[in-house]
Amino acid sequence: MFPGVFEILLILGVLALVVIGPRRIANMGRSLGRGVYDFIDEIGNTKRDEELSEYDRDQEELDPEEHRKE
């Protein structure tokens, strides 16, 4: 890291603790973590959906008649 970055982050953390309070910081951290988790999960679902639709297109190209029956 750049020199002094740790000190700046420490000062910001202490300042946030004093201004916001420990209980609200815990709730905000929990909400942020949940939001990041949901975002990453949604990205994974989008990739999986794209892979499945690509698989369906490949299957349709191989045998279009059988794919239409489903």
Helices and strands as residue ranges (DSSP letters): H 5-20, H 22-62, H 64-69
